[in-house]
Amino acid sequence: MRITAEDGLSLGPYQYMKRGFARNGRPFIVGEYLVAKRVHETIPDRLWASELISSLMYDTKELGLAGVRQTFRVVSSMPQEASELAIQVHDPVVRVRRIFQNDRREVLCLAQLVYRTDGVVFDINIDVEDRNRLFELAGIPES
């Protein structure tokens, strides 16, 4: 897991975190995070263990969150993911890469999440005022 030039500008050292989430008593998501050290130090430790990272990034106004980009890929699970999610190796999973940036395109946090597919639902409202957003329905990138 690393931050690429396409993700944005590095903010120096990062803190690695890994969390798992369950739904109905079964593992559902495994998430790995690189959080800029200065971001990690801004937020109390007790919150990192209990709150959603997305909420922390949004609610901590002094971080200057300006944008979030995410990509979704349906792929075959790898052995470690399968074990952590209590599924079979090569079962389909949704791999999400989520990049939180400030207005200077500095990466505040990089999240890589792996979801079991037996509970993933996409419920998306599309802004019909922006014609290009309609292309996203077909999975066609903007560029």
ABEGO torsion letter per residue (X at the ends): XBBBAAAEBBAEBBBBBBBBBBBGGBBABBBBBBBBAAAAAABBAAAAAABBAAAAAAABAAAGBABBBBBBBBBBBBAAAAAAAGBBBGBBBBBBBBBBBBAAGBBABBBBBBBBAAABBBBBBBBAABAAAAAAAAGBBAX
